[in-house]
Structure formats: C-alpha cells, structure tokens
Amino acid sequence: MLLKKRKKLSVVLAIMILFGSIIGYRIYQNISSNKVRAAQMSQGKAVAVQVAIVGTRDIIPRVEFSAGLEPIWSADISAKVDSRINTLPVSEGDIVKAGTVVATLDTNELAAQVLQAQGNLSVAQSSLEQAELDYNRYSALSSQGAISAQLLDNARTKRDSAAGQVRAAEGNLGLVQEKLNNANVIAPRDSVVTKRYVQSGTFTRAGAPIITVADLSTLLAKATVGESQVADLTVGSTVKVRVDALSGQEFSGTITHISPVATLPARTFTAEISIANEQGLLKAGMFAKVGAAIKVHPNALVIPESALVMREDQKTVFVVGTDNKVQQRVLKLGYVGEGLAEVLEGVKQDETIVVEGQNKIKDGAEVTSVKDGGQ
C-alpha cells in the first residue's frame, strides 16, 4: 500500500515538473522575442506601419442624450357623478374618437332626483304666485289707507322670499339635470385606451379614474441635457432619435421645448423632442437615444480616431519625421466622434501620422509606411 502511494506521488510530481517546464519555456520565448524586437529597434530596423496625412475639413459635431418616450397627451377619464357603471365597452389598446361614449352610468337615481327637483320648482312657483297676489292686494289697500305700512312690508318680504325659493329650485333642477346629462362618460379627443381601472358593475365616485387615454400619434422624447450643452440646442431644430428596441431604427424628431430653468443640484435641463408616430411603431416607455448636430466647426484640423494612442491619461499620436523616425506627441483635442478627432494643439496640417501599427513602435523608432491611410 505504501509503495502504491509513493508511485502515485511520483507520477503527480512528474506531471507538475513537465507543466512547469512548458510554462517556463513559453516565458523564455516571450522574453527572447521582446529582446529581439528591442534589439532590432535599437539597431534602426524600420517597422512597417500605416500612415495618413493630417488635413482639414468642416466638422458637424453631434451630441447624444438618453431619453424616455412619453405620450404627447394623456389623461385619466372619470365620471362627474357618483353612480354604478352600467357598461364599459372599451379595453386597453382600443382606439377611441373624440366624443365616443366610453362608459354609461346607472341613471335611475339621477332621474328620480330630476323629478323631485321639478316638483320642488313647481311648489316654489306656486308660492311665488300666491305671494304676488297677496302683495298686490295689500298694496291696493295700503293706497286707500285701509292697512298699516307694516302689513304691506310683510307682504313684500314674503313675495321676495318666494322669488328666491324659485331661483334656488331652478338652480337645483339645473344641477341634477346636468348630472343626468353627464351620465355618459365620453372621450375628450382622439386617443388610445392605455389603462382600465374598473369593470362594469363597479360603483364609481366622481373624479375617480375609470380609464386612462393617451394620444400616441405623436410621442415626446424627454432628454436630460447638461448646462454645457444646452446652449447648442435650439427649439425647432431637427434631431435623430434611435430606438434600440426597434433594432436601432432611427426616427426624425423636432425639438419643441427646452426648459428655461435648470434642475438643481445637477444643473441639468430637459429638452422635449416631438416624434411623429403615424405607423404606431413607437411605444410609450421605450428607451431612446437622441442625436443632435450642433454648431459647425469650419476648416477644423482632423485626424482619424484610430491614430490616437493613450499614454497614461493623455491622448497622443505618433508623428513621422523626415528621417522616418516617429515622435510621440501629446494632443489637445476638441470634438471626437464618427471616426474623427478634432486637433486643437499637437500636430500641424500636412504632417504624417501613424494610424495603424502603433503597438509595434515607440517614441524614436524608425518606420516605413505600408500605405497611405488617407482621410
């Protein structure tokens, strides 16, 4: 048993030694290759790279903001009276036209209230008629000196009170009649039902939402914009809206509003972009990216973005000198995007730069261009 364990241990040790030898050999090969490359560079052997000539062109910078899509209009629809819902013929997703009845209410109680109000009005009108007759009679007697002035004043007061009761009864009748007229709940404009809160047969209170409708023919993309970028946007300008949920499809939109006051403490502004949605492809709640072209940078000095090399926290580029040796220069950049980088400081027009193969060279290395990368 002991002999068997020793044999197994010997096999494990042999395997470990074998793997260690392989790893060590690989490390040795890498070190040797790096030494050979360094020796070649120190001996002045040229490295093949791809180059381009620094040129100028007009740049139209684009800024991109994240946004969420919202309906251009949305509202909760409710009844104006307390009642039970008799019918609710719409469901979520239904398209309704302005004036469409979306719910009907039980009107039995309201109809009874109207009859009661009509009766009260008739009683009040009768009382007023009697008060008018009494006043006219007392007025004739008073002119003959047959009654005191106090009795005439009492008759006048009674007549005026009866007239007030008639007006109150008329107002009450108008109120309950209006409630009866509003027993049908209608859609205020062309829209889509986005939410239904109750079912038919439910008792609803005045003002409690029954459904929510929204106008989805146009959607709003609400983007958050930093204070350094808001000055570049103008109301009425056209932007592109990309929706990842629709395979990155782009839509045209128009900036319709920019908030006049920043939101604190972030000091950001909200830009609203209107997007036509006739085909109904866009859905409220989708995530979108808004791309806007800002002020043109005319005759800007540009280089391919692929030429940039990071050195610590600085962006640099390899410039090829007349002696075919490269110099690594630190750049001050402006707009970077769409494959181009605007150079404010660091290189000059018509200088030659390395755009491919930077990983094979270092500052001072000699190079030979394979081909001209162009602009």
C-alpha positions in Angstrom: 0.0 0.0 0.0 2.8 2.4 0.9 4.6 1.6 -2.4 1.5 2.3 -4.4 1.1 5.8 -2.8 4.8 6.6 -3.5 4.3 5.6 -7.2 1.2 7.9 -7.4 3.1 10.8 -5.8 6.0 10.3 -8.2 3.6 10.5 -11.2 2.0 13.7 -9.9 5.4 15.3 -9.3 6.5 14.3 -12.8 3.4 15.9 -14.3 4.0 19.1 -12.3 7.6 19.3 -13.4 6.5 18.8 -17.1 3.9 21.6 -16.9 6.4 23.9 -15.1 9.0 23.2 -17.9 6.4 24.1 -20.6 5.4 27.3 -18.9 9.0 28.3 -18.3 9.8 27.7 -21.9 7.0 29.9 -23.1 8.0 32.7 -20.8 11.6 32.3 -22.1 10.4 32.5 -25.7 8.4 35.7 -25.0 11.3 37.4 -23.3 13.6 36.4 -26.1 11.2 37.8 -28.7 10.9 41.1 -26.9 14.7 41.3 -26.6 15.0 40.6 -30.4 12.4 43.3 -31.2 14.1 45.8 -28.9 17.4 44.9 -30.5 16.0 45.4 -33.9 14.6 48.8 -33.0 17.9 49.8 -31.3 19.7 48.7 -34.5 17.4 51.0 -36.5 15.4 48.3 -38.3 12.3 50.0 -39.7 8.9 48.8 -38.6 6.1 48.8 -41.2 3.1 50.9 -40.2 0.2 52.5 -41.9 0.2 56.3 -42.1 -2.0 59.2 -43.1 -1.6 62.9 -43.8 -3.1 65.5 -41.3 -5.8 67.5 -43.2 -8.6 69.9 -42.6 -12.4 69.7 -43.1 -15.6 71.0 -41.7 -16.9 69.1 -38.7 -20.5 68.9 -37.7 -20.3 67.7 -34.1 -23.1 65.6 -32.8 -24.2 65.2 -29.2 -26.2 62.3 -27.9 -28.6 62.2 -25.0 -30.6 59.4 -23.3 -34.4 59.9 -23.3 -37.6 58.1 -22.5 -40.7 58.2 -24.8 -43.9 59.6 -23.4 -47.3 60.4 -24.9 -47.8 63.9 -26.1 -51.1 64.0 -24.2 -52.5 61.7 -21.5 -55.4 62.0 -19.1 -57.5 60.0 -16.6 -61.2 59.8 -17.6 -63.7 59.8 -14.7 -67.4 60.3 -14.1 -68.8 63.6 -12.9 -71.2 61.9 -10.5 -71.3 59.1 -8.0 -73.0 56.1 -9.6 -72.7 52.5 -10.7 -71.2 51.7 -14.1 -73.7 50.0 -16.3 -71.5 49.5 -19.4 -67.7 49.9 -20.0 -67.3 48.9 -23.7 -63.6 49.8 -24.1 -60.5 47.8 -23.3 -56.8 48.6 -23.1 -55.4 49.2 -26.6 -58.7 50.3 -28.1 -58.7 53.4 -30.3 -61.4 55.9 -29.4 -62.6 59.0 -31.2 -63.4 62.4 -29.6 -67.0 62.1 -28.3 -67.0 58.3 -28.1 -69.0 57.0 -25.1 -66.5 55.0 -23.0 -68.8 54.3 -20.1 -72.5 54.6 -19.2 -73.8 55.0 -15.6 -76.9 53.9 -13.8 -79.4 56.8 -14.2 -82.4 55.6 -12.1 -81.4 57.6 -9.0 -80.5 60.7 -11.0 -83.8 60.6 -12.9 -85.7 60.4 -9.6 -83.7 63.4 -8.4 -84.7 65.4 -11.5 -88.4 64.6 -10.9 -88.1 65.7 -7.3 -86.3 68.9 -8.3 -89.1 69.6 -10.9 -91.7 69.1 -8.2 -89.9 71.4 -5.8 -89.7 74.1 -8.5 -93.5 73.8 -9.1 -94.2 74.3 -5.4 -91.9 77.3 -5.2 -93.5 78.8 -8.3 -97.0 78.4 -6.8 -95.8 80.0 -3.5 -94.4 82.9 -5.5 -97.7 83.3 -7.4 -99.7 83.4 -4.2 -97.2 85.9 -2.6 -97.5 88.1 -5.7 -101.3 88.2 -5.4 -101.1 88.9 -1.7 -98.7 91.8 -2.2 -100.8 93.3 -5.0 -103.9 93.1 -2.7 -102.1 94.7 0.3 -100.6 97.4 -2.0 -104.1 98.4 -3.2 -105.4 98.5 0.4 -102.4 100.5 1.6 -103.0 103.2 -1.0 -106.5 103.6 0.4 -105.2 103.8 4.0 -107.0 100.6 4.9 -104.0 98.7 6.3 -100.8 99.6 8.0 -97.4 100.0 6.3 -96.1 97.1 8.3 -98.6 94.6 6.7 -97.5 95.9 3.3 -93.8 95.4 4.2 -94.5 91.8 5.4 -96.3 91.0 2.1 -93.3 92.4 0.1 -90.8 90.4 2.1 -92.9 87.2 1.6 -93.0 87.8 -2.1 -89.2 88.4 -2.4 -88.6 85.3 -0.3 -90.8 83.2 -2.6 -88.9 84.6 -5.6 -85.6 83.5 -4.0 -87.0 80.0 -3.4 -88.0 79.7 -7.1 -84.5 80.7 -8.2 -83.0 78.1 -5.7 -85.3 75.4 -7.1 -84.4 76.3 -10.6 -80.7 76.0 -9.8 -81.2 72.7 -8.1 -83.1 71.4 -11.1 -80.4 72.6 -13.4 -77.7 70.8 -11.3 -79.4 67.4 -11.1 -80.4 67.7 -14.8 -76.7 68.3 -15.7 -75.7 65.3 -13.6 -78.2 63.2 -15.6 -76.9 64.6 -18.9 -73.3 63.6 -17.8 -74.3 60.0 -17.1 -72.4 59.1 -20.3 -68.6 59.3 -19.9 -67.1 60.4 -23.2 -63.5 60.6 -24.6 -62.4 64.2 -24.9 -60.2 63.7 -28.0 -58.9 61.0 -30.4 -56.7 58.7 -28.3 -55.9 55.2 -27.3 -57.0 53.5 -24.0 -53.8 52.8 -22.1 -55.3 51.7 -18.8 -58.6 50.4 -17.5 -59.1 50.6 -13.7 -62.5 49.1 -13.1 -65.1 46.7 -14.6 -68.7 47.2 -15.5 -71.0 47.0 -12.4 -68.5 48.8 -10.2 -69.7 51.8 -8.2 -67.5 54.8 -9.0 -67.1 58.1 -7.3 -67.0 61.4 -9.1 -63.4 62.2 -10.1 -62.2 58.6 -9.6 -60.4 57.4 -12.8 -62.2 54.8 -14.9 -59.7 54.6 -17.8 -56.6 56.4 -18.9 -56.4 57.6 -22.5 -53.4 58.9 -24.4 -52.6 60.5 -27.8 -49.9 58.3 -29.3 -50.0 59.8 -32.8 -47.0 61.9 -31.6 -44.6 60.9 -28.8 -42.3 63.1 -26.7 -38.7 62.1 -26.1 -37.6 63.9 -22.9 -33.9 64.2 -22.8 -31.7 65.4 -19.9 -29.1 68.0 -21.1 -26.1 69.3 -19.3 -25.6 73.1 -18.9 -22.6 73.0 -21.1 -24.6 71.6 -24.0 -28.0 73.3 -23.7 -26.7 76.4 -25.5 -26.0 74.3 -28.6 -29.7 73.2 -28.9 -32.4 75.4 -30.4 -36.2 75.0 -30.5 -37.4 73.9 -33.9 -34.2 72.2 -35.0 -34.4 68.6 -36.3 -32.7 65.7 -34.5 -32.4 61.9 -34.9 -33.9 59.6 -32.4 -32.6 56.0 -32.3 -34.6 53.3 -30.6 -32.6 50.1 -29.6 -35.8 48.1 -29.0 -36.6 48.5 -32.7 -33.2 47.2 -33.8 -31.7 50.7 -33.7 -34.2 52.2 -36.1 -33.9 56.0 -36.4 -36.7 58.4 -36.5 -36.8 62.2 -37.2 -37.8 64.5 -34.4 -38.1 68.2 -33.7 -37.1 70.0 -30.5 -40.3 71.6 -29.3 -39.3 72.8 -25.8 -36.2 73.4 -23.7 -36.8 74.0 -20.0 -35.9 77.7 -19.1 -34.7 76.8 -15.6 -32.1 74.2 -14.6 -32.9 71.3 -12.3 -30.8 71.6 -9.1 -28.4 70.4 -7.8 -27.4 68.6 -11.0 -27.9 71.8 -13.1 -29.5 69.9 -16.0 -32.2 70.9 -18.4 -35.0 69.0 -20.1 -35.4 69.0 -23.8 -38.6 67.8 -25.4 -38.5 66.2 -28.8 -41.7 65.6 -30.8 -41.7 62.4 -32.9 -44.4 61.6 -35.4 -45.8 58.1 -34.9 -48.3 57.6 -37.6 -47.4 53.9 -38.1 -47.6 53.2 -34.3 -44.1 51.6 -34.2 -43.1 53.7 -31.2 -44.5 52.8 -27.7 -44.6 55.0 -24.7 -42.0 53.9 -22.2 -39.4 52.9 -24.8 -35.8 54.0 -24.2 -34.2 56.2 -26.9 -31.0 58.0 -27.9 -31.3 61.5 -29.2 -28.6 62.7 -31.5 -28.4 66.4 -32.4 -26.0 68.2 -34.7 -24.6 71.3 -33.1 -22.6 74.3 -34.3 -20.3 73.5 -37.3 -16.5 73.7 -36.8 -15.3 75.0 -40.1 -11.9 74.1 -41.6 -11.0 72.0 -38.5 -7.7 70.1 -38.2 -8.7 66.4 -38.1 -7.0 63.1 -37.8 -8.5 59.5 -37.8 -9.6 58.5 -34.3 -7.7 55.2 -34.9 -4.4 57.2 -34.7 -4.9 58.1 -31.1 -2.7 56.3 -28.5 -3.3 56.6 -24.8 -0.2 57.3 -22.6 -1.2 57.4 -19.0 -4.2 59.8 -19.0 -3.1 61.7 -22.2 -4.1 61.2 -25.8 -1.1 61.1 -28.1 -0.2 60.4 -31.7 2.9 59.2 -33.5 4.2 61.8 -36.0 6.6 60.6 -38.7 9.5 62.9 -39.3 11.5 63.5 -42.5 14.1 60.9 -41.2 11.3 58.3 -40.9 11.6 58.3 -37.2 8.4 58.8 -35.1 7.8 61.3 -32.3 5.0 60.7 -29.8 3.2 64.0 -29.2 0.5 64.9 -26.6 -2.6 66.3 -28.2 -5.2 68.8 -27.2 -8.5 67.6 -28.7 -11.9 69.1 -29.5 -14.7 67.1 -30.8 -14.1 63.3 -31.1 -16.7 61.1 -32.8 -17.8 59.4 -36.0 -14.2 58.1 -36.6 -12.6 61.6 -36.4 -10.8 63.6 -33.8 -10.5 67.4 -34.0 -7.0 68.5 -33.0 -6.6 71.9 -31.3 -2.9 71.5 -30.4 -0.2 68.9 -31.1 0.1 68.4 -34.8 0.1 70.6 -37.9 -1.5 70.3 -41.3 0.2 68.0 -43.8 2.3 66.2 -41.2 2.4 62.4 -41.5 1.0 60.4 -38.6 0.7 56.7 -37.8 -2.8 55.3 -37.9 -2.2 51.6 -37.7 0.7 49.6 -36.1 1.3 51.8 -33.1 1.6 48.8 -30.9 4.8 47.8 -32.7 6.7 51.1 -32.2 7.8 53.5 -29.5 9.0 57.1 -29.4 12.1 57.5 -31.7 11.5 54.2 -33.6 12.2 54.2 -37.4 9.2 53.2 -39.5 8.4 52.6 -43.1 4.9 53.3 -44.4 3.0 50.4 -45.9 0.3 52.6 -47.5 -1.3 56.0 -47.1 -4.4 55.7 -44.8 -5.8 59.0 -46.2 -8.7 61.0 -44.7 
